[in-house]
Amino acid sequence: MAGVREMTVGVLGGTGAQGRGLAIRWAKAGLKVVIGSRNAERAQQAADEIEEIAGGDVTGADNAGCAATSDLVLAALPWEGHADTLKVLRTELAGKIVIDCVNPLGFDEKGPYALPVEEGSAAQQAEQILPESRVTAAFHHVSAVTLADLAVDHVDLDVLVLGDDREATDAVRELAGVIPGVRGIYGGRLRNAHQVEAFTANLIAINRRYKAHAGLRITDV
């Protein structure tokens, strides 16, 4: 399989904070990026803004166009629309590496908490909806604020990458590694994605308490 620098990276939900932040970093690293949105015009507007900030080759398309023209596709979608969005893209995403970074979370007066998911996790839901795709899970614990701030030239972070397809998880680890300071670390099979998604609630609580943009580092690796 070609290296990620030879691939096109699609970002479903690229107009949201998380997708936009990662797109900025990948564009800055010289990758070809396609921003996806339900509205193609809105996607192109976001792509133009990202290209102005980071340079590179960034275009916009509706979600189907983004999925069809990309080799690796990040699903940075709101949890409420996760299943419905992926269901209509099954054909376009067939054979593609899909990276699910969705965190099913709820919020109340006590703060963030993990929501139950019938399939086990958002990533496992994606796997069931997209049986012809190579589904992985990654980029759950990356601060969108830090990503979007190119004055931060070294992002102090490890990205846990989960999946059952070694070639696919290796590609996602490489994709993480194009961001200066970031390492992609294999984190286990896709069935273990629930606790990775759920831990985002803990990180949000940490960041609120300490007014920080904390992430994760794995020691001794």
Secondary structure, 3 states (H helix, E strand, C coil): CCCHHHCEEEEECCCCHHHHHHHHHHHHCCCEEEEEECCHHHHHHHHHHHHHHHCCEEEEEEHHHHHHHCCEEEECCCHHHHHHHHHCCHHHHCCCEEEECCCCEEEECCEEEECCCCCCCHHHHHHHHCCCCEEEECCCCCCHHHHHCCCCCCCCEEEEEEECCHHHHHHHHHHHHCCCCEEEEEEECHHHHHHHHHHHHHHHHHHHHHCCCCCCCCCCC
